[in-house]
Amino acid sequence: MASPTQFISQVRAEAAKIIWPNRREVTTTTIMVFIMATVFSLFFFVVDLLIRGGLTMVLQAVS
């Protein structure tokens, strides 16, 4: 177990290792997240339409 002084020293050493993304990386990542969210939402929308259409056909055939 480290003393509080050693702990603070270790925390500062670990914090110094952090590499923060630059503006270009953040912008690129953000755009990719929006694109992927759109693609997945369209995919699940189409899957939902297919399932709903299939269930509707089955329920109409049973009735």
Predicted model as a PDB file, atoms N, CA, C, CB and O in Angstrom, pLDDT in the B-factor column:
MODEL        1                                                                  
ATOM      1  N   MET A   1       0.854  -1.177   0.000  1.00 78.00           N  
ATOM      2  CA  MET A   1       0.000   0.000   0.000  1.00 78.00           C  
ATOM      3  C   MET A   1       0.899   1.238   0.000  1.00 78.00           C  
ATOM      4  CB  MET A   1      -0.971  -0.001   1.233  1.00 78.00           C  
ATOM      5  O   MET A   1       1.850   1.337   0.775  1.00 78.00           O  
ATOM      6  N   ALA A   2       0.576   2.163  -0.877  1.00 78.00           N  
ATOM      7  CA  ALA A   2       1.390   3.369  -1.015  1.00 78.00           C  
ATOM      8  C   ALA A   2       0.900   4.446  -0.052  1.00 78.00           C  
ATOM      9  CB  ALA A   2       1.353   3.891  -2.471  1.00 78.00           C  
ATOM     10  O   ALA A   2      -0.276   4.496   0.308  1.00 78.00           O  
ATOM     11  N   SER A   3       1.811   5.285   0.345  1.00 91.00           N  
ATOM     12  CA  SER A   3       1.433   6.411   1.198  1.00 91.00           C  
ATOM     13  C   SER A   3       0.694   7.429   0.320  1.00 91.00           C  
ATOM     14  CB  SER A   3       2.699   7.060   1.896  1.00 91.00           C  
ATOM     15  O   SER A   3       0.788   7.371  -0.906  1.00 91.00           O  
ATOM     16  N   PRO A   4      -0.025   8.342   0.930  1.00 91.00           N  
ATOM     17  CA  PRO A   4      -0.750   9.346   0.134  1.00 91.00           C  
ATOM     18  C   PRO A   4       0.175  10.144  -0.794  1.00 91.00           C  
ATOM     19  CB  PRO A   4      -1.489  10.306   1.060  1.00 91.00           C  
ATOM     20  O   PRO A   4      -0.220  10.494  -1.906  1.00 91.00           O  
ATOM     21  N   THR A   5       1.384  10.429  -0.351  1.00 93.00           N  
ATOM     22  CA  THR A   5       2.334  11.166  -1.191  1.00 93.00           C  
ATOM     23  C   THR A   5       2.742  10.329  -2.400  1.00 93.00           C  
ATOM     24  CB  THR A   5       3.583  11.568  -0.376  1.00 93.00           C  
ATOM     25  O   THR A   5       2.794  10.836  -3.520  1.00 93.00           O  
ATOM     26  N   GLN A   6       3.028   9.056  -2.177  1.00 95.00           N  
ATOM     27  CA  GLN A   6       3.383   8.173  -3.284  1.00 95.00           C  
ATOM     28  C   GLN A   6       2.203   7.993  -4.240  1.00 95.00           C  
ATOM     29  CB  GLN A   6       3.847   6.810  -2.752  1.00 95.00           C  
ATOM     30  O   GLN A   6       2.381   7.937  -5.457  1.00 95.00           O  
ATOM     31  N   PHE A   7       1.007   7.904  -3.678  1.00 93.00           N  
ATOM     32  CA  PHE A   7      -0.190   7.750  -4.506  1.00 93.00           C  
ATOM     33  C   PHE A   7      -0.362   8.947  -5.434  1.00 93.00           C  
ATOM     34  CB  PHE A   7      -1.439   7.580  -3.623  1.00 93.00           C  
ATOM     35  O   PHE A   7      -0.601   8.780  -6.630  1.00 93.00           O  
ATOM     36  N   ILE A   8      -0.241  10.149  -4.887  1.00 95.00           N  
ATOM     37  CA  ILE A   8      -0.373  11.369  -5.705  1.00 95.00           C  
ATOM     38  C   ILE A   8       0.714  11.393  -6.769  1.00 95.00           C  
ATOM     39  CB  ILE A   8      -0.291  12.649  -4.820  1.00 95.00           C  
ATOM     40  O   ILE A   8       0.456  11.774  -7.911  1.00 95.00           O  
ATOM     41  N   SER A   9       1.897  11.000  -6.413  1.00 95.00           N  
ATOM     42  CA  SER A   9       2.997  10.956  -7.372  1.00 95.00           C  
ATOM     43  C   SER A   9       2.700   9.967  -8.493  1.00 95.00           C  
ATOM     44  CB  SER A   9       4.305  10.580  -6.669  1.00 95.00           C  
ATOM     45  O   SER A   9       2.958  10.260  -9.661  1.00 95.00           O  
ATOM     46  N   GLN A  10       2.165   8.814  -8.154  1.00 95.00           N  
ATOM     47  CA  GLN A  10       1.828   7.813  -9.162  1.00 95.00           C  
ATOM     48  C   GLN A  10       0.677   8.280 -10.057  1.00 95.00           C  
ATOM     49  CB  GLN A  10       1.463   6.493  -8.487  1.00 95.00           C  
ATOM     50  O   GLN A  10       0.677   8.028 -11.262  1.00 95.00           O  
ATOM     51  N   VAL A  11      -0.283   8.948  -9.467  1.00 95.00           N  
ATOM     52  CA  VAL A  11      -1.401   9.480 -10.251  1.00 95.00           C  
ATOM     53  C   VAL A  11      -0.896  10.511 -11.249  1.00 95.00           C  
ATOM     54  CB  VAL A  11      -2.470  10.106  -9.329  1.00 95.00           C  
ATOM     55  O   VAL A  11      -1.309  10.497 -12.408  1.00 95.00           O  
ATOM     56  N   ARG A  12      -0.018  11.395 -10.823  1.00 96.00           N  
ATOM     57  CA  ARG A  12       0.536  12.403 -11.737  1.00 96.00           C  
ATOM     58  C   ARG A  12       1.343  11.755 -12.852  1.00 96.00           C  
ATOM     59  CB  ARG A  12       1.415  13.396 -10.969  1.00 96.00           C  
ATOM     60  O   ARG A  12       1.287  12.195 -14.001  1.00 96.00           O  
ATOM     61  N   ALA A  13       2.099  10.701 -12.514  1.00 96.00           N  
ATOM     62  CA  ALA A  13       2.886   9.992 -13.527  1.00 96.00           C  
ATOM     63  C   ALA A  13       1.974   9.332 -14.553  1.00 96.00           C  
ATOM     64  CB  ALA A  13       3.792   8.937 -12.869  1.00 96.00           C  
ATOM     65  O   ALA A  13       2.259   9.381 -15.750  1.00 96.00           O  
ATOM     66  N   GLU A  14       0.893   8.722 -14.110  1.00 95.00           N  
ATOM     67  CA  GLU A  14      -0.046   8.083 -15.033  1.00 95.00           C  
ATOM     68  C   GLU A  14      -0.788   9.131 -15.865  1.00 95.00           C  
ATOM     69  CB  GLU A  14      -1.050   7.209 -14.259  1.00 95.00           C  
ATOM     70  O   GLU A  14      -1.012   8.928 -17.058  1.00 95.00           O  
ATOM     71  N   ALA A  15      -1.166  10.239 -15.246  1.00 95.00           N  
ATOM     72  CA  ALA A  15      -1.870  11.296 -15.969  1.00 95.00           C  
ATOM     73  C   ALA A  15      -0.984  11.912 -17.047  1.00 95.00           C  
ATOM     74  CB  ALA A  15      -2.345  12.379 -14.999  1.00 95.00           C  
ATOM     75  O   ALA A  15      -1.482  12.380 -18.071  1.00 95.00           O  
ATOM     76  N   ALA A  16       0.317  11.912 -16.821  1.00 94.00           N  
ATOM     77  CA  ALA A  16       1.239  12.464 -17.816  1.00 94.00           C  
ATOM     78  C   ALA A  16       1.317  11.583 -19.057  1.00 94.00           C  
ATOM     79  CB  ALA A  16       2.631  12.632 -17.212  1.00 94.00           C  
ATOM     80  O   ALA A  16       1.727  12.051 -20.120  1.00 94.00           O  
ATOM     81  N   LYS A  17       0.929  10.306 -18.939  1.00 96.00           N  
ATOM     82  CA  LYS A  17       0.967   9.378 -20.064  1.00 96.00           C  
ATOM     83  C   LYS A  17      -0.238   9.525 -21.002  1.00 96.00           C  
ATOM     84  CB  LYS A  17       1.036   7.961 -19.548  1.00 96.00           C  
ATOM     85  O   LYS A  17      -0.246   8.970 -22.101  1.00 96.00           O  
ATOM     86  N   ILE A  18      -1.237  10.265 -20.568  1.00 95.00           N  
ATOM     87  CA  ILE A  18      -2.456  10.423 -21.366  1.00 95.00           C  
ATOM     88  C   ILE A  18      -2.144  11.225 -22.618  1.00 95.00           C  
ATOM     89  CB  ILE A  18      -3.575  11.112 -20.544  1.00 95.00           C  
ATOM     90  O   ILE A  18      -1.514  12.282 -22.566  1.00 95.00           O  
ATOM     91  N   ILE A  19      -2.605  10.693 -23.749  1.00 94.00           N  
ATOM     92  CA  ILE A  19      -2.457  11.405 -25.020  1.00 94.00           C  
ATOM     93  C   ILE A  19      -3.857  11.839 -25.449  1.00 94.00           C  
ATOM     94  CB  ILE A  19      -1.760  10.501 -26.128  1.00 94.00           C  
ATOM     95  O   ILE A  19      -4.695  11.005 -25.791  1.00 94.00           O  
ATOM     96  N   TRP A  20      -4.102  13.132 -25.429  1.00 93.00           N  
ATOM     97  CA  TRP A  20      -5.406  13.654 -25.773  1.00 93.00           C  
ATOM     98  C   TRP A  20      -5.533  13.765 -27.290  1.00 93.00           C  
ATOM     99  CB  TRP A  20      -5.640  15.019 -25.102  1.00 93.00           C  
ATOM    100  O   TRP A  20      -4.570  14.131 -27.963  1.00 93.00           O  
ATOM    101  N   PRO A  21      -6.703  13.455 -27.832  1.00 96.00           N  
ATOM    102  CA  PRO A  21      -6.885  13.569 -29.279  1.00 96.00           C  
ATOM    103  C   PRO A  21      -6.905  15.045 -29.698  1.00 96.00           C  
ATOM    104  CB  PRO A  21      -8.194  12.864 -29.721  1.00 96.00           C  
ATOM    105  O   PRO A  21      -7.319  15.923 -28.941  1.00 96.00           O  
ATOM    106  N   ASN A  22      -6.443  15.282 -30.928  1.00 97.00           N  
ATOM    107  CA  ASN A  22      -6.487  16.656 -31.408  1.00 97.00           C  
ATOM    108  C   ASN A  22      -7.860  16.929 -32.031  1.00 97.00           C  
ATOM    109  CB  ASN A  22      -5.347  16.920 -32.438  1.00 97.00           C  
ATOM    110  O   ASN A  22      -8.701  16.033 -32.106  1.00 97.00           O  
ATOM    111  N   ARG A  23      -8.078  18.147 -32.468  1.00 97.00           N  
ATOM    112  CA  ARG A  23      -9.382  18.560 -32.978  1.00 97.00           C  
ATOM    113  C   ARG A  23      -9.794  17.731 -34.192  1.00 97.00           C  
ATOM    114  CB  ARG A  23      -9.361  20.043 -33.341  1.00 97.00           C  
ATOM    115  O   ARG A  23     -10.964  17.372 -34.327  1.00 97.00           O  
ATOM    116  N   ARG A  24      -8.852  17.428 -35.066  1.00 98.00           N  
ATOM    117  CA  ARG A  24      -9.162  16.664 -36.283  1.00 98.00           C  
ATOM    118  C   ARG A  24      -9.629  15.247 -35.933  1.00 98.00           C  
ATOM    119  CB  ARG A  24      -7.926  16.603 -37.211  1.00 98.00           C  
ATOM    120  O   ARG A  24     -10.581  14.743 -36.528  1.00 98.00           O  
ATOM    121  N   GLU A  25      -8.969  14.613 -34.983  1.00 98.00           N  
ATOM    122  CA  GLU A  25      -9.357  13.267 -34.570  1.00 98.00           C  
ATOM    123  C   GLU A  25     -10.752  13.263 -33.935  1.00 98.00           C  
ATOM    124  CB  GLU A  25      -8.326  12.694 -33.586  1.00 98.00           C  
ATOM    125  O   GLU A  25     -11.556  12.369 -34.195  1.00 98.00           O  
ATOM    126  N   VAL A  26     -11.025  14.251 -33.116  1.00 98.00           N  
ATOM    127  CA  VAL A  26     -12.340  14.331 -32.470  1.00 98.00           C  
ATOM    128  C   VAL A  26     -13.423  14.556 -33.520  1.00 98.00           C  
ATOM    129  CB  VAL A  26     -12.367  15.467 -31.414  1.00 98.00           C  
ATOM    130  O   VAL A  26     -14.478  13.924 -33.466  1.00 98.00           O  
ATOM    131  N   THR A  27     -13.172  15.447 -34.471  1.00 98.00           N  
ATOM    132  CA  THR A  27     -14.150  15.722 -35.522  1.00 98.00           C  
ATOM    133  C   THR A  27     -14.396  14.473 -36.364  1.00 98.00           C  
ATOM    134  CB  THR A  27     -13.673  16.884 -36.414  1.00 98.00           C  
ATOM    135  O   THR A  27     -15.545  14.129 -36.640  1.00 98.00           O  
ATOM    136  N   THR A  28     -13.336  13.801 -36.770  1.00 98.00           N  
ATOM    137  CA  THR A  28     -13.466  12.594 -37.586  1.00 98.00           C  
ATOM    138  C   THR A  28     -14.243  11.515 -36.835  1.00 98.00           C  
ATOM    139  CB  THR A  28     -12.079  12.065 -37.991  1.00 98.00           C  
ATOM    140  O   THR A  28     -15.136  10.886 -37.401  1.00 98.00           O  
ATOM    141  N   THR A  29     -13.913  11.305 -35.588  1.00 98.00           N  
ATOM    142  CA  THR A  29     -14.595  10.293 -34.785  1.00 98.00           C  
ATOM    143  C   THR A  29     -16.068  10.638 -34.601  1.00 98.00           C  
ATOM    144  CB  THR A  29     -13.916  10.148 -33.421  1.00 98.00           C  
ATOM    145  O   THR A  29     -16.924   9.756 -34.676  1.00 98.00           O  
ATOM    146  N   THR A  30     -16.368  11.895 -34.365  1.00 98.00           N  
ATOM    147  CA  THR A  30     -17.747  12.323 -34.184  1.00 98.00           C  
ATOM    148  C   THR A  30     -18.556  12.085 -35.458  1.00 98.00           C  
ATOM    149  CB  THR A  30     -17.800  13.802 -33.786  1.00 98.00           C  
ATOM    150  O   THR A  30     -19.681  11.590 -35.400  1.00 98.00           O  
ATOM    151  N   ILE A  31     -17.985  12.436 -36.598  1.00 98.00           N  
ATOM    152  CA  ILE A  31     -18.678  12.221 -37.873  1.00 98.00           C  
ATOM    153  C   ILE A  31     -18.920  10.728 -38.103  1.00 98.00           C  
ATOM    154  CB  ILE A  31     -17.861  12.820 -39.045  1.00 98.00           C  
ATOM    155  O   ILE A  31     -19.995  10.334 -38.554  1.00 98.00           O  
ATOM    156  N   MET A  32     -17.930   9.907 -37.797  1.00 98.00           N  
ATOM    157  CA  MET A  32     -18.091   8.461 -37.967  1.00 98.00           C  
ATOM    158  C   MET A  32     -19.186   7.906 -37.052  1.00 98.00           C  
ATOM    159  CB  MET A  32     -16.763   7.745 -37.687  1.00 98.00           C  
ATOM    160  O   MET A  32     -19.934   7.012 -37.448  1.00 98.00           O  
ATOM    161  N   VAL A  33     -19.278   8.425 -35.856  1.00 98.00           N  
ATOM    162  CA  VAL A  33     -20.334   7.974 -34.936  1.00 98.00           C  
ATOM    163  C   VAL A  33     -21.704   8.323 -35.503  1.00 98.00           C  
ATOM    164  CB  VAL A  33     -20.155   8.613 -33.531  1.00 98.00           C  
ATOM    165  O   VAL A  33     -22.615   7.496 -35.460  1.00 98.00           O  
ATOM    166  N   PHE A  34     -21.866   9.541 -36.039  1.00 98.00           N  
ATOM    167  CA  PHE A  34     -23.144   9.927 -36.630  1.00 98.00           C  
ATOM    168  C   PHE A  34     -23.470   9.075 -37.849  1.00 98.00           C  
ATOM    169  CB  PHE A  34     -23.125  11.404 -37.015  1.00 98.00           C  
ATOM    170  O   PHE A  34     -24.622   8.683 -38.036  1.00 98.00           O  
ATOM    171  N   ILE A  35     -22.482   8.784 -38.677  1.00 98.00           N  
ATOM    172  CA  ILE A  35     -22.706   7.952 -39.857  1.00 98.00           C  
ATOM    173  C   ILE A  35     -23.127   6.540 -39.448  1.00 98.00           C  
ATOM    174  CB  ILE A  35     -21.436   7.900 -40.728  1.00 98.00           C  
ATOM    175  O   ILE A  35     -24.092   5.996 -39.984  1.00 98.00           O  
ATOM    176  N   MET A  36     -22.408   5.957 -38.506  1.00 98.00           N  
ATOM    177  CA  MET A  36     -22.731   4.605 -38.069  1.00 98.00           C  
ATOM    178  C   MET A  36     -24.098   4.550 -37.381  1.00 98.00           C  
ATOM    179  CB  MET A  36     -21.646   4.085 -37.125  1.00 98.00           C  
ATOM    180  O   MET A  36     -24.833   3.579 -37.560  1.00 98.00           O  
ATOM    181  N   ALA A  37     -24.447   5.561 -36.609  1.00 98.00           N  
ATOM    182  CA  ALA A  37     -25.764   5.597 -35.969  1.00 98.00           C  
ATOM    183  C   ALA A  37     -26.858   5.657 -37.024  1.00 98.00           C  
ATOM    184  CB  ALA A  37     -25.875   6.802 -35.013  1.00 98.00           C  
ATOM    185  O   ALA A  37     -27.901   5.020 -36.873  1.00 98.00           O  
ATOM    186  N   THR A  38     -26.632   6.419 -38.093  1.00 98.00           N  
ATOM    187  CA  THR A  38     -27.603   6.504 -39.181  1.00 98.00           C  
ATOM    188  C   THR A  38     -27.730   5.170 -39.901  1.00 98.00           C  
ATOM    189  CB  THR A  38     -27.204   7.600 -40.170  1.00 98.00           C  
ATOM    190  O   THR A  38     -28.840   4.717 -40.179  1.00 98.00           O  
ATOM    191  N   VAL A  39     -26.605   4.542 -40.204  1.00 98.00           N  
ATOM    192  CA  VAL A  39     -26.623   3.251 -40.894  1.00 98.00           C  
ATOM    193  C   VAL A  39     -27.364   2.210 -40.050  1.00 98.00           C  
ATOM    194  CB  VAL A  39     -25.178   2.773 -41.194  1.00 98.00           C  
ATOM    195  O   VAL A  39     -28.218   1.488 -40.564  1.00 98.00           O  
ATOM    196  N   PHE A  40     -27.044   2.134 -38.781  1.00 98.00           N  
ATOM    197  CA  PHE A  40     -27.699   1.143 -37.927  1.00 98.00           C  
ATOM    198  C   PHE A  40     -29.185   1.439 -37.753  1.00 98.00           C  
ATOM    199  CB  PHE A  40     -27.020   1.093 -36.565  1.00 98.00           C  
ATOM    200  O   PHE A  40     -29.997   0.514 -37.726  1.00 98.00           O  
ATOM    201  N   SER A  41     -29.553   2.713 -37.635  1.00 98.00           N  
ATOM    202  CA  SER A  41     -30.970   3.032 -37.493  1.00 98.00           C  
ATOM    203  C   SER A  41     -31.732   2.650 -38.763  1.00 98.00           C  
ATOM    204  CB  SER A  41     -31.158   4.531 -37.182  1.00 98.00           C  
ATOM    205  O   SER A  41     -32.851   2.144 -38.670  1.00 98.00           O  
ATOM    206  N   LEU A  42     -31.158   2.879 -39.943  1.00 98.00           N  
ATOM    207  CA  LEU A  42     -31.805   2.461 -41.186  1.00 98.00           C  
ATOM    208  C   LEU A  42     -31.913   0.941 -41.268  1.00 98.00           C  
ATOM    209  CB  LEU A  42     -31.034   2.999 -42.396  1.00 98.00           C  
ATOM    210  O   LEU A  42     -32.946   0.414 -41.680  1.00 98.00           O  
ATOM    211  N   PHE A  43     -30.860   0.238 -40.881  1.00 98.00           N  
ATOM    212  CA  PHE A  43     -30.880  -1.222 -40.883  1.00 98.00           C  
ATOM    213  C   PHE A  43     -32.003  -1.753 -39.998  1.00 98.00           C  
ATOM    214  CB  PHE A  43     -29.532  -1.774 -40.413  1.00 98.00           C  
ATOM    215  O   PHE A  43     -32.778  -2.607 -40.430  1.00 98.00           O  
ATOM    216  N   PHE A  44     -32.097  -1.259 -38.770  1.00 98.00           N  
ATOM    217  CA  PHE A  44     -33.120  -1.760 -37.862  1.00 98.00           C  
ATOM    218  C   PHE A  44     -34.519  -1.326 -38.290  1.00 98.00           C  
ATOM    219  CB  PHE A  44     -32.839  -1.285 -36.448  1.00 98.00           C  
ATOM    220  O   PHE A  44     -35.491  -2.028 -38.012  1.00 98.00           O  
ATOM    221  N   PHE A  45     -34.636  -0.192 -38.956  1.00 98.00           N  
ATOM    222  CA  PHE A  45     -35.913   0.238 -39.505  1.00 98.00           C  
ATOM    223  C   PHE A  45     -36.387  -0.755 -40.564  1.00 98.00           C  
ATOM    224  CB  PHE A  45     -35.799   1.656 -40.101  1.00 98.00           C  
ATOM    225  O   PHE A  45     -37.550  -1.158 -40.569  1.00 98.00           O  
ATOM    226  N   VAL A  46     -35.476  -1.147 -41.464  1.00 98.00           N  
ATOM    227  CA  VAL A  46     -35.821  -2.117 -42.512  1.00 98.00           C  
ATOM    228  C   VAL A  46     -36.158  -3.477 -41.902  1.00 98.00           C  
ATOM    229  CB  VAL A  46     -34.660  -2.262 -43.520  1.00 98.00           C  
ATOM    230  O   VAL A  46     -37.129  -4.111 -42.314  1.00 98.00           O  
ATOM    231  N   VAL A  47     -35.375  -3.931 -40.931  1.00 98.00           N  
ATOM    232  CA  VAL A  47     -35.660  -5.205 -40.267  1.00 98.00           C  
ATOM    233  C   VAL A  47     -37.025  -5.148 -39.591  1.00 98.00           C  
ATOM    234  CB  VAL A  47     -34.559  -5.543 -39.232  1.00 98.00           C  
ATOM    235  O   VAL A  47     -37.788  -6.111 -39.661  1.00 98.00           O  
ATOM    236  N   ASP A  48     -37.336  -4.045 -38.948  1.00 98.00           N  
ATOM    237  CA  ASP A  48     -38.628  -3.885 -38.290  1.00 98.00           C  
ATOM    238  C   ASP A  48     -39.765  -3.941 -39.315  1.00 98.00           C  
ATOM    239  CB  ASP A  48     -38.672  -2.555 -37.510  1.00 98.00           C  
ATOM    240  O   ASP A  48     -40.796  -4.567 -39.069  1.00 98.00           O  
ATOM    241  N   LEU A  49     -39.573  -3.288 -40.457  1.00 98.00           N  
ATOM    242  CA  LEU A  49     -40.604  -3.330 -41.505  1.00 98.00           C  
ATOM    243  C   LEU A  49     -40.826  -4.760 -41.995  1.00 98.00           C  
ATOM    244  CB  LEU A  49     -40.208  -2.422 -42.688  1.00 98.00           C  
ATOM    245  O   LEU A  49     -41.966  -5.184 -42.182  1.00 98.00           O  
ATOM    246  N   LEU A  50     -39.740  -5.501 -42.201  1.00 98.00           N  
ATOM    247  CA  LEU A  50     -39.863  -6.881 -42.678  1.00 98.00           C  
ATOM    248  C   LEU A  50     -40.570  -7.765 -41.651  1.00 98.00           C  
ATOM    249  CB  LEU A  50     -38.480  -7.457 -43.000  1.00 98.00           C  
ATOM    250  O   LEU A  50     -41.439  -8.558 -42.011  1.00 98.00           O  
ATOM    251  N   ILE A  51     -40.211  -7.637 -40.406  1.00 98.00           N  
ATOM    252  CA  ILE A  51     -40.848  -8.437 -39.360  1.00 98.00           C  
ATOM    253  C   ILE A  51     -42.322  -8.070 -39.241  1.00 98.00           C  
ATOM    254  CB  ILE A  51     -40.134  -8.236 -38.006  1.00 98.00           C  
ATOM    255  O   ILE A  51     -43.178  -8.946 -39.123  1.00 98.00           O  
ATOM    256  N   ARG A  52     -42.614  -6.777 -39.272  1.00 98.00           N  
ATOM    257  CA  ARG A  52     -44.013  -6.342 -39.165  1.00 98.00           C  
ATOM    258  C   ARG A  52     -44.826  -6.852 -40.348  1.00 98.00           C  
ATOM    259  CB  ARG A  52     -44.098  -4.803 -39.085  1.00 98.00           C  
ATOM    260  O   ARG A  52     -45.955  -7.313 -40.186  1.00 98.00           O  
ATOM    261  N   GLY A  53     -44.234  -6.763 -41.553  1.00 97.00           N  
ATOM    262  CA  GLY A  53     -44.945  -7.268 -42.733  1.00 97.00           C  
ATOM    263  C   GLY A  53     -45.174  -8.763 -42.663  1.00 97.00           C  
ATOM    264  O   GLY A  53     -46.251  -9.242 -43.017  1.00 97.00           O  
ATOM    265  N   GLY A  54     -44.182  -9.503 -42.214  1.00 96.00           N  
ATOM    266  CA  GLY A  54     -44.327 -10.948 -42.066  1.00 96.00           C  
ATOM    267  C   GLY A  54     -45.388 -11.306 -41.042  1.00 96.00           C  
ATOM    268  O   GLY A  54     -46.212 -12.188 -41.286  1.00 96.00           O  
ATOM    269  N   LEU A  55     -45.379 -10.641 -39.908  1.00 97.00           N  
ATOM    270  CA  LEU A  55     -46.382 -10.918 -38.876  1.00 97.00           C  
ATOM    271  C   LEU A  55     -47.772 -10.545 -39.353  1.00 97.00           C  
ATOM    272  CB  LEU A  55     -46.052 -10.162 -37.589  1.00 97.00           C  
ATOM    273  O   LEU A  55     -48.737 -11.249 -39.055  1.00 97.00           O  
ATOM    274  N   THR A  56     -47.889  -9.460 -40.081  1.00 96.00           N  
ATOM    275  CA  THR A  56     -49.184  -9.057 -40.604  1.00 96.00           C  
ATOM    276  C   THR A  56     -49.729 -10.116 -41.558  1.00 96.00           C  
ATOM    277  CB  THR A  56     -49.080  -7.701 -41.312  1.00 96.00           C  
ATOM    278  O   THR A  56     -50.908 -10.464 -41.506  1.00 96.00           O  
ATOM    279  N   MET A  57     -48.855 -10.626 -42.434  1.00 96.00           N  
ATOM    280  CA  MET A  57     -49.281 -11.671 -43.371  1.00 96.00           C  
ATOM    281  C   MET A  57     -49.714 -12.933 -42.623  1.00 96.00           C  
ATOM    282  CB  MET A  57     -48.145 -12.004 -44.357  1.00 96.00           C  
ATOM    283  O   MET A  57     -50.720 -13.548 -42.976  1.00 96.00           O  
ATOM    284  N   VAL A  58     -48.962 -13.317 -41.598  1.00 95.00           N  
ATOM    285  CA  VAL A  58     -49.299 -14.520 -40.828  1.00 95.00           C  
ATOM    286  C   VAL A  58     -50.622 -14.324 -40.108  1.00 95.00           C  
ATOM    287  CB  VAL A  58     -48.181 -14.858 -39.813  1.00 95.00           C  
ATOM    288  O   VAL A  58     -51.471 -15.216 -40.123  1.00 95.00           O  
ATOM    289  N   LEU A  59     -50.812 -13.175 -39.479  1.00 95.00           N  
ATOM    290  CA  LEU A  59     -52.048 -12.928 -38.727  1.00 95.00           C  
ATOM    291  C   LEU A  59     -53.263 -12.823 -39.645  1.00 95.00           C  
ATOM    292  CB  LEU A  59     -51.915 -11.651 -37.904  1.00 95.00           C  
ATOM    293  O   LEU A  59     -54.360 -13.232 -39.265  1.00 95.00           O  
ATOM    294  N   GLN A  60     -53.081 -12.279 -40.851  1.00 94.00           N  
ATOM    295  CA  GLN A  60     -54.198 -12.202 -41.795  1.00 94.00           C  
ATOM    296  C   GLN A  60     -54.526 -13.596 -42.335  1.00 94.00           C  
ATOM    297  CB  GLN A  60     -53.865 -11.232 -42.961  1.00 94.00           C  
ATOM    298  O   GLN A  60     -55.691 -13.895 -42.597  1.00 94.00           O  
ATOM    299  N   ALA A  61     -53.531 -14.435 -42.500  1.00 93.00           N  
ATOM    300  CA  ALA A  61     -53.775 -15.796 -42.994  1.00 93.00           C  
ATOM    301  C   ALA A  61     -54.509 -16.631 -41.947  1.00 93.00           C  
ATOM    302  CB  ALA A  61     -52.447 -16.477 -43.378  1.00 93.00           C  
ATOM    303  O   ALA A  61     -55.309 -17.497 -42.302  1.00 93.00           O  
ATOM    304  N   VAL A  62     -54.253 -16.388 -40.683  1.00 89.00           N  
ATOM    305  CA  VAL A  62     -54.893 -17.134 -39.611  1.00 89.00           C  
ATOM    306  C   VAL A  62     -56.341 -16.684 -39.431  1.00 89.00           C  
ATOM    307  CB  VAL A  62     -54.113 -16.963 -38.301  1.00 89.00           C  
ATOM    308  O   VAL A  62     -57.206 -17.498 -39.108  1.00 89.00           O  
ATOM    309  N   SER A  63     -56.606 -15.425 -39.632  1.00 78.00           N  
ATOM    310  CA  SER A  63     -57.951 -14.877 -39.403  1.00 78.00           C  
ATOM    311  C   SER A  63     -58.956 -15.312 -40.420  1.00 78.00           C  
ATOM    312  CB  SER A  63     -57.906 -13.400 -39.384  1.00 78.00           C  
ATOM    313  O   SER A  63     -60.121 -14.923 -40.342  1.00 78.00           O  
TER     314      SER A  63                                                      
ENDMDL                                                                          
END                                                                             
